[in-house]
Amino acid sequence: MDEAFDGGLIRKLWPYQIGVPLKDKGDVSNLPAWKLVPPTSEEISEWIVVEPVESNLDGVERPTILYHPSLMGVKTKVSIRVQGFVESVNIGPLGNWDGKEHSAGAAMQHLTLSGGGLSKPFTSQLEAIEEFRMAVMSYIDHDFDPIPQTVELERLHLSRRVFYKIPLTPRKNIRSALRAGDDPRGSAAKIAHRWKVPFRVRLGVQHEDGKIVPTSQIGIRKGDFIDVSFVPEIITKRSRQGVRFELKFDVQDVVRLYTRNEFSDDVLALLSPDPLPHVAAVLHEADSGFTFDTNDQCTPMVYD
């Protein structure tokens, strides 16, 4: 969930507490252990387990990153939160899909974050994520050399696969997370007997009173300062050279904390002199920690 450092939370390194949602009172003193990502790969190795878990979507067993059984009584996927400025974004329900069936399997949603000139908190996040990567890779690759990679200290790339192919055997009833208006041309409906969109990235905006209310993809724009939860997923790639593992980060929830126009002059003075342009306008998933103020009953995240 939240990365820890020297007895504190990395999100508190952001100046003027901009990285802390207004109603979030969580701290190292009151958060449960499963919500605090340890600072080193050695400690993280005792905080997680990697086990083969059967997917609810296609029935295939894959190595899955779970909280250690001593922290969570049920098998629960690890979820991590980070903050940053939106550099590029495409988190619409169908992502970058061009509407053609042959490209459905490659369709992705994506989100790229930068520090916006505030290097200390952002770099600390990237270094913490690299420690996490080393811990996971040590679990699944016995030949892994636990030497930190040179991380790109300017950006963090998150993504999520849009479509999942419905397996023929065994035939699974995969629910679609699409709603009315998500597929205006009906392209996804035409291939729904073979491809489904089983997940919806939950989007929200923080109001001045601290309430987080749902929004659509147009509520998250380039230049916004956001809080994001993501689920780390292990990707297995097989070739003639053998099996190779990679770690990717699946976007889960996205909350806009501030637009650039909502920052105080004190914060604006710290940002990059050449700022990003802004246009005004059973397996359980971990709770990201966000509370959305809404009575809308059609907003649940769909996994089955």
C-alpha positions as a LaTeX table, in Angstrom:
\begin{tabular}{lrrr}
\hline
Residue & $x$ (\AA) & $y$ (\AA) & $z$ (\AA) \\
\hline
Met1 & 0.00 & 0.00 & 0.00 \\
Asp2 & 1.98 & 3.03 & 1.27 \\
Glu3 & 5.78 & 3.00 & 1.04 \\
Ala4 & 7.62 & 3.62 & 4.31 \\
Phe5 & 10.98 & 5.32 & 4.90 \\
Asp6 & 12.90 & 6.11 & 8.09 \\
Gly7 & 9.80 & 5.65 & 10.24 \\
Gly8 & 7.52 & 7.75 & 8.01 \\
Leu9 & 5.49 & 7.56 & 4.80 \\
Ile10 & 6.98 & 8.62 & 1.47 \\
Arg11 & 3.76 & 10.44 & 0.55 \\
Lys12 & 4.51 & 12.88 & 3.38 \\
Leu13 & 7.70 & 13.97 & 1.60 \\
Trp14 & 5.59 & 15.97 & $-0.87$ \\
Pro15 & 5.68 & 19.67 & 0.12 \\
Tyr16 & 2.78 & 21.21 & 2.00 \\
Gln17 & 1.23 & 17.73 & 2.44 \\
Ile18 & $-0.12$ & 17.70 & $-1.13$ \\
Gly19 & 0.50 & 13.94 & $-1.31$ \\
Val20 & $-1.88$ & 13.18 & 1.56 \\
Pro21 & $-5.63$ & 13.13 & 0.80 \\
Leu22 & $-7.40$ & 15.64 & 3.05 \\
Lys23 & $-9.43$ & 13.02 & 4.93 \\
Asp24 & $-6.65$ & 10.44 & 5.14 \\
Lys25 & $-5.33$ & 10.26 & 8.70 \\
Gly26 & $-3.24$ & 7.13 & 8.13 \\
Asp27 & 0.30 & 7.10 & 9.48 \\
Val28 & 2.91 & 4.54 & 10.50 \\
Ser29 & 1.53 & 4.76 & 14.04 \\
Asn30 & $-2.01$ & 3.67 & 13.16 \\
Leu31 & $-1.89$ & 1.78 & 9.85 \\
Pro32 & $-1.93$ & $-2.05$ & 9.92 \\
Ala33 & 1.30 & $-3.75$ & 8.88 \\
Trp34 & $-0.12$ & $-4.95$ & 5.55 \\
Lys35 & $-0.64$ & $-1.33$ & 4.49 \\
Leu36 & 3.01 & $-0.37$ & 5.02 \\
Val37 & 5.45 & $-1.46$ & 2.32 \\
Pro38 & 8.78 & $-2.13$ & 4.08 \\
Pro39 & 11.74 & $-0.02$ & 2.88 \\
Thr40 & 14.15 & $-2.81$ & 1.85 \\
Ser41 & 13.89 & $-5.83$ & $-0.44$ \\
Glu42 & 14.92 & $-8.12$ & 2.42 \\
Glu43 & 12.03 & $-6.91$ & 4.58 \\
Ile44 & 9.62 & $-6.95$ & 1.64 \\
Ser45 & 10.50 & $-10.62$ & 1.08 \\
Glu46 & 8.95 & $-11.32$ & 4.50 \\
Trp47 & 5.96 & $-9.05$ & 3.81 \\
Ile48 & 4.81 & $-10.87$ & 0.64 \\
Val49 & 4.53 & $-14.38$ & $-0.73$ \\
Val50 & 4.42 & $-15.44$ & $-4.37$ \\
Glu51 & 2.12 & $-18.38$ & $-5.02$ \\
Pro52 & 0.48 & $-19.98$ & $-8.08$ \\
Val53 & $-3.15$ & $-18.84$ & $-8.14$ \\
Glu54 & $-5.80$ & $-19.81$ & $-10.66$ \\
Ser55 & $-7.18$ & $-16.86$ & $-12.60$ \\
Asn56 & $-10.91$ & $-16.20$ & $-12.35$ \\
Leu57 & $-10.81$ & $-15.16$ & $-16.00$ \\
Asp58 & $-9.17$ & $-18.04$ & $-17.86$ \\
Gly59 & $-8.55$ & $-20.68$ & $-15.21$ \\
Val60 & $-4.77$ & $-20.60$ & $-15.76$ \\
Glu61 & $-2.48$ & $-20.77$ & $-12.73$ \\
Arg62 & $-0.01$ & $-17.90$ & $-12.60$ \\
Pro63 & 2.52 & $-16.70$ & $-10.02$ \\
Thr64 & 0.71 & $-14.07$ & $-7.98$ \\
Ile65 & 2.00 & $-11.57$ & $-5.41$ \\
Leu66 & 0.03 & $-11.86$ & $-2.17$ \\
Tyr67 & 0.30 & $-10.37$ & 1.29 \\
His68 & 2.06 & $-12.73$ & 3.68 \\
Pro69 & $-0.44$ & $-15.01$ & 5.50 \\
Ser70 & 0.70 & $-13.55$ & 8.81 \\
Leu71 & $-0.64$ & $-10.15$ & 7.66 \\
Met72 & $-3.87$ & $-11.16$ & 5.88 \\
Gly73 & $-6.09$ & $-14.09$ & 6.80 \\
Val74 & $-7.29$ & $-14.60$ & 3.22 \\
Lys75 & $-5.31$ & $-14.69$ & 0.00 \\
Thr76 & $-5.16$ & $-11.07$ & $-1.08$ \\
Lys77 & $-3.30$ & $-9.45$ & $-3.95$ \\
Val78 & $-0.82$ & $-6.74$ & $-3.01$ \\
Ser79 & $-1.79$ & $-3.18$ & $-3.93$ \\
Ile80 & 0.52 & $-0.15$ & $-3.75$ \\
Arg81 & $-0.17$ & 3.59 & $-3.82$ \\
Val82 & 1.97 & 6.31 & $-5.41$ \\
Gln83 & 1.56 & 9.99 & $-6.19$ \\
Gly84 & 2.74 & 12.18 & $-9.03$ \\
Phe85 & 1.89 & 14.52 & $-11.88$ \\
Val86 & 0.13 & 13.13 & $-14.94$ \\
Glu87 & 2.45 & 13.26 & $-17.92$ \\
Ser88 & 0.36 & 11.14 & $-20.29$ \\
Val89 & $-2.90$ & 9.30 & $-19.79$ \\
Asn90 & $-5.37$ & 7.06 & $-21.60$ \\
Ile91 & $-7.59$ & 5.36 & $-19.04$ \\
Gly92 & $-10.87$ & 5.32 & $-20.94$ \\
Pro93 & $-12.79$ & 2.02 & $-20.63$ \\
Leu94 & $-11.42$ & 0.79 & $-23.99$ \\
Gly95 & $-7.96$ & 2.36 & $-23.69$ \\
Asn96 & $-6.10$ & 2.69 & $-26.98$ \\
Trp97 & $-8.17$ & 0.06 & $-28.80$ \\
Asp98 & $-8.77$ & 0.87 & $-32.47$ \\
Gly99 & $-12.07$ & $-1.04$ & $-32.63$ \\
Lys100 & $-10.71$ & $-4.01$ & $-34.61$ \\
Glu101 & $-10.96$ & $-7.53$ & $-33.21$ \\
His102 & $-7.44$ & $-8.56$ & $-34.23$ \\
Ser103 & $-5.99$ & $-5.84$ & $-31.99$ \\
Ala104 & $-8.22$ & $-6.45$ & $-28.95$ \\
Gly105 & $-5.57$ & $-8.52$ & $-27.19$ \\
Ala106 & $-3.05$ & $-5.69$ & $-27.42$ \\
Ala107 & $-5.38$ & $-2.90$ & $-26.25$ \\
Met108 & $-4.05$ & $-1.14$ & $-23.15$ \\
Gln109 & $-4.93$ & 1.62 & $-20.74$ \\
His110 & $-1.89$ & 3.60 & $-19.64$ \\
Leu111 & $-0.83$ & 6.29 & $-17.20$ \\
Thr112 & 2.60 & 7.92 & $-16.92$ \\
Leu113 & 3.61 & 9.96 & $-13.85$ \\
Ser114 & 6.45 & 12.41 & $-13.26$ \\
Gly115 & 7.65 & 14.43 & $-10.30$ \\
Gly116 & 6.83 & 17.79 & $-11.84$ \\
Gly117 & 10.13 & 19.18 & $-10.57$ \\
Leu118 & 9.68 & 17.77 & $-7.05$ \\
Ser119 & 12.41 & 15.17 & $-7.31$ \\
Lys120 & 12.85 & 14.01 & $-3.70$ \\
Pro121 & 9.43 & 12.40 & $-3.10$ \\
Phe122 & 9.12 & 11.06 & $-6.62$ \\
Thr123 & 12.61 & 9.57 & $-6.71$ \\
Ser124 & 12.00 & 8.02 & $-3.27$ \\
Gln125 & 8.91 & 6.30 & $-4.67$ \\
Leu126 & 10.80 & 4.90 & $-7.64$ \\
Glu127 & 13.59 & 3.63 & $-5.41$ \\
Ala128 & 11.02 & 1.94 & $-3.14$ \\
Ile129 & 9.38 & 0.30 & $-6.16$ \\
Glu130 & 12.79 & $-0.98$ & $-7.28$ \\
Glu131 & 13.27 & $-2.58$ & $-3.85$ \\
Phe132 & 9.87 & $-4.22$ & $-4.29$ \\
Arg133 & 10.84 & $-5.49$ & $-7.75$ \\
Met134 & 14.03 & $-7.04$ & $-6.39$ \\
Ala135 & 12.10 & $-8.81$ & $-3.63$ \\
Val136 & 9.60 & $-10.28$ & $-6.10$ \\
Met137 & 12.23 & $-11.34$ & $-8.62$ \\
Ser138 & 14.24 & $-13.06$ & $-5.88$ \\
Tyr139 & 11.12 & $-15.09$ & $-5.11$ \\
Ile140 & 10.48 & $-16.34$ & $-8.63$ \\
Asp141 & 13.92 & $-16.44$ & $-10.25$ \\
His142 & 16.58 & $-18.43$ & $-8.42$ \\
Asp143 & 19.24 & $-17.07$ & $-10.78$ \\
Phe144 & 18.25 & $-13.47$ & $-10.12$ \\
Asp145 & 21.14 & $-11.20$ & $-9.18$ \\
Pro146 & 19.75 & $-8.83$ & $-6.52$ \\
Ile147 & 21.47 & $-5.70$ & $-7.79$ \\
Pro148 & 19.22 & $-2.64$ & $-8.16$ \\
Gln149 & 18.58 & $-1.57$ & $-11.73$ \\
Thr150 & 19.28 & 1.99 & $-12.74$ \\
Val151 & 15.76 & 3.32 & $-12.46$ \\
Glu152 & 14.44 & 6.03 & $-14.73$ \\
Leu153 & 14.22 & 8.79 & $-12.15$ \\
Glu154 & 11.84 & 10.96 & $-14.12$ \\
Arg155 & 8.80 & 8.80 & $-14.90$ \\
Leu156 & 6.69 & 5.91 & $-13.68$ \\
His157 & 4.72 & 3.93 & $-16.24$ \\
Leu158 & 1.49 & 2.16 & $-15.25$ \\
Ser159 & $-0.87$ & 0.28 & $-17.53$ \\
Arg160 & $-3.68$ & $-2.24$ & $-17.68$ \\
Arg161 & $-4.81$ & $-4.74$ & $-20.28$ \\
Val162 & $-8.31$ & $-3.95$ & $-21.59$ \\
Phe163 & $-9.66$ & $-7.17$ & $-23.12$ \\
Tyr164 & $-9.44$ & $-10.80$ & $-22.01$ \\
Lys165 & $-10.21$ & $-13.63$ & $-24.39$ \\
Ile166 & $-12.97$ & $-15.96$ & $-23.26$ \\
Pro167 & $-11.49$ & $-19.48$ & $-22.99$ \\
Leu168 & $-13.29$ & $-22.14$ & $-25.01$ \\
Thr169 & $-12.55$ & $-24.89$ & $-22.50$ \\
Pro170 & $-13.67$ & $-24.57$ & $-19.82$ \\
Arg171 & $-16.22$ & $-22.02$ & $-20.95$ \\
Lys172 & $-16.34$ & $-19.22$ & $-18.40$ \\
Asn173 & $-19.05$ & $-16.66$ & $-17.86$ \\
Ile174 & $-16.97$ & $-13.47$ & $-17.66$ \\
Arg175 & $-18.98$ & $-10.40$ & $-16.73$ \\
Ser176 & $-18.37$ & $-7.21$ & $-18.66$ \\
Ala177 & $-17.43$ & $-4.06$ & $-16.75$ \\
Leu178 & $-18.56$ & $-1.81$ & $-19.61$ \\
Arg179 & $-21.51$ & 0.53 & $-19.06$ \\
Ala180 & $-23.86$ & 2.35 & $-21.35$ \\
Gly181 & $-21.86$ & 4.96 & $-23.25$ \\
Asp182 & $-18.51$ & 3.19 & $-22.91$ \\
Asp183 & $-18.83$ & 1.57 & $-26.34$ \\
Pro184 & $-20.63$ & 4.20 & $-28.49$ \\
Arg185 & $-19.84$ & 2.47 & $-31.80$ \\
Gly186 & $-20.75$ & $-0.98$ & $-30.53$ \\
Ser187 & $-17.34$ & $-2.37$ & $-31.50$ \\
Ala188 & $-16.79$ & $-4.14$ & $-28.17$ \\
Ala189 & $-20.33$ & $-5.54$ & $-28.25$ \\
Lys190 & $-19.63$ & $-7.15$ & $-31.63$ \\
Ile191 & $-16.78$ & $-9.24$ & $-30.21$ \\
Ala192 & $-18.23$ & $-9.79$ & $-26.73$ \\
His193 & $-18.72$ & $-13.52$ & $-27.41$ \\
Arg194 & $-14.93$ & $-13.86$ & $-27.74$ \\
Trp195 & $-13.45$ & $-10.89$ & $-25.85$ \\
Lys196 & $-14.61$ & $-9.23$ & $-22.62$ \\
Val197 & $-13.60$ & $-6.16$ & $-20.64$ \\
Pro198 & $-13.72$ & $-7.56$ & $-17.09$ \\
Phe199 & $-12.23$ & $-4.65$ & $-15.15$ \\
Arg200 & $-12.94$ & $-0.97$ & $-14.71$ \\
Val201 & $-10.37$ & 1.49 & $-13.39$ \\
Arg202 & $-12.10$ & 3.43 & $-10.63$ \\
Leu203 & $-11.64$ & 7.20 & $-11.01$ \\
Gly204 & $-12.28$ & 9.98 & $-8.52$ \\
Val205 & $-11.57$ & 13.62 & $-7.69$ \\
Gln206 & $-10.95$ & 15.17 & $-4.29$ \\
His207 & $-13.14$ & 18.15 & $-3.43$ \\
Glu208 & $-12.17$ & 21.04 & $-1.16$ \\
Asp209 & $-13.97$ & 19.39 & 1.77 \\
Gly210 & $-11.90$ & 16.24 & 1.31 \\
Lys211 & $-14.66$ & 14.13 & $-0.19$ \\
Ile212 & $-13.59$ & 11.87 & $-3.06$ \\
Val213 & $-16.33$ & 11.59 & $-5.66$ \\
Pro214 & $-16.42$ & 9.48 & $-8.83$ \\
Thr215 & $-15.45$ & 11.00 & $-12.16$ \\
Ser216 & $-14.95$ & 9.84 & $-15.73$ \\
Gln217 & $-11.69$ & 9.64 & $-17.66$ \\
Ile218 & $-11.97$ & 13.31 & $-18.65$ \\
Gly219 & $-11.54$ & 14.22 & $-14.98$ \\
Ile220 & $-7.91$ & 13.03 & $-15.07$ \\
Arg221 & $-5.77$ & 15.21 & $-17.32$ \\
Lys222 & $-2.17$ & 15.98 & $-18.12$ \\
Gly223 & $-0.63$ & 18.12 & $-15.38$ \\
Asp224 & $-2.97$ & 16.97 & $-12.60$ \\
Phe225 & $-1.48$ & 15.78 & $-9.32$ \\
Ile226 & $-2.93$ & 12.36 & $-8.54$ \\
Asp227 & $-2.86$ & 9.49 & $-6.06$ \\
Val228 & $-2.86$ & 6.08 & $-7.76$ \\
Ser229 & $-3.15$ & 2.52 & $-6.52$ \\
Phe230 & $-1.74$ & $-0.26$ & $-8.67$ \\
Val231 & $-1.48$ & $-4.04$ & $-8.48$ \\
Pro232 & 1.95 & $-5.51$ & $-9.32$ \\
Glu233 & 1.58 & $-8.45$ & $-11.70$ \\
Ile234 & 4.17 & $-11.04$ & $-12.75$ \\
Ile235 & 4.44 & $-11.61$ & $-16.49$ \\
Thr236 & 5.94 & $-14.90$ & $-17.69$ \\
Lys237 & 7.58 & $-14.87$ & $-21.13$ \\
Arg238 & 8.74 & $-18.09$ & $-22.78$ \\
Ser239 & 11.16 & $-18.33$ & $-25.69$ \\
Arg240 & 13.84 & $-20.62$ & $-27.07$ \\
Gln241 & 16.23 & $-19.04$ & $-24.59$ \\
Gly242 & 14.04 & $-20.16$ & $-21.70$ \\
Val243 & 11.59 & $-18.53$ & $-19.29$ \\
Arg244 & 11.86 & $-14.87$ & $-18.39$ \\
Phe245 & 9.88 & $-12.97$ & $-15.76$ \\
Glu246 & 8.88 & $-9.31$ & $-15.74$ \\
Leu247 & 6.96 & $-7.15$ & $-13.29$ \\
Lys248 & 4.26 & $-4.82$ & $-14.57$ \\
Phe249 & 1.94 & $-2.48$ & $-12.70$ \\
Asp250 & $-1.81$ & $-2.68$ & $-13.31$ \\
Val251 & $-3.72$ & 0.54 & $-12.61$ \\
Gln252 & $-6.43$ & $-0.01$ & $-9.99$ \\
Asp253 & $-7.78$ & 3.32 & $-8.66$ \\
Val254 & $-6.91$ & 6.89 & $-9.70$ \\
Val255 & $-7.81$ & 9.94 & $-7.60$ \\
Arg256 & $-7.10$ & 13.50 & $-8.68$ \\
Leu257 & $-5.94$ & 15.37 & $-5.60$ \\
Tyr258 & $-5.30$ & 18.74 & $-7.27$ \\
Thr259 & $-5.30$ & 20.39 & $-10.65$ \\
Arg260 & $-2.44$ & 22.82 & $-11.20$ \\
Asn261 & $-4.85$ & 25.73 & $-10.81$ \\
Glu262 & $-5.78$ & 24.51 & $-7.32$ \\
Phe263 & $-2.23$ & 24.70 & $-5.94$ \\
Ser264 & $-1.16$ & 27.53 & $-3.66$ \\
Asp265 & 1.49 & 29.99 & $-4.83$ \\
Asp266 & 3.93 & 28.33 & $-2.41$ \\
Val267 & 3.54 & 24.97 & $-4.17$ \\
Leu268 & 3.63 & 26.50 & $-7.66$ \\
Ala269 & 6.96 & 28.15 & $-6.85$ \\
Leu270 & 8.50 & 24.70 & $-6.30$ \\
Leu271 & 7.33 & 23.11 & $-9.53$ \\
Ser272 & 9.30 & 22.77 & $-12.75$ \\
Pro273 & 10.01 & 26.12 & $-14.45$ \\
Asp274 & 8.79 & 24.48 & $-17.64$ \\
Pro275 & 5.65 & 22.81 & $-16.24$ \\
Leu276 & 3.54 & 20.24 & $-17.99$ \\
Pro277 & 0.77 & 21.92 & $-19.98$ \\
His278 & $-2.60$ & 21.73 & $-18.33$ \\
Val279 & $-6.03$ & 22.01 & $-19.88$ \\
Ala280 & $-8.54$ & 23.40 & $-17.41$ \\
Ala281 & $-11.91$ & 22.26 & $-17.54$ \\
Val282 & $-11.01$ & $-17.31$ & $-4.03$ \\
Leu283 & $-8.75$ & $-14.34$ & $-4.57$ \\
His284 & $-9.45$ & $-10.90$ & $-3.23$ \\
Glu285 & $-8.27$ & $-7.55$ & $-4.49$ \\
Ala286 & $-6.74$ & $-5.31$ & $-1.82$ \\
Asp287 & $-8.65$ & $-2.26$ & $-0.65$ \\
Ser288 & $-6.75$ & 0.71 & $-2.10$ \\
Gly289 & $-7.63$ & 2.88 & 0.90 \\
Phe290 & $-9.77$ & 5.40 & $-0.98$ \\
Thr291 & $-13.34$ & 6.10 & 0.19 \\
Phe292 & $-15.60$ & 7.37 & $-2.60$ \\
Asp293 & $-18.57$ & 9.45 & $-1.42$ \\
Thr294 & $-21.35$ & 8.17 & $-3.65$ \\
Asn295 & $-24.69$ & 6.42 & $-3.54$ \\
Asp296 & $-24.16$ & 5.07 & $-7.04$ \\
Gln297 & $-24.53$ & 1.30 & $-6.82$ \\
Cys298 & $-23.24$ & 0.64 & $-10.31$ \\
Thr299 & $-19.63$ & 1.60 & $-9.61$ \\
Pro300 & $-18.16$ & $-1.62$ & $-8.19$ \\
Met301 & $-14.95$ & $-2.95$ & $-9.68$ \\
Val302 & $-15.70$ & $-6.16$ & $-11.56$ \\
Tyr303 & $-13.31$ & $-9.09$ & $-11.41$ \\
Asp304 & $-15.31$ & $-12.19$ & $-12.26$ \\
\hline
\end{tabular}
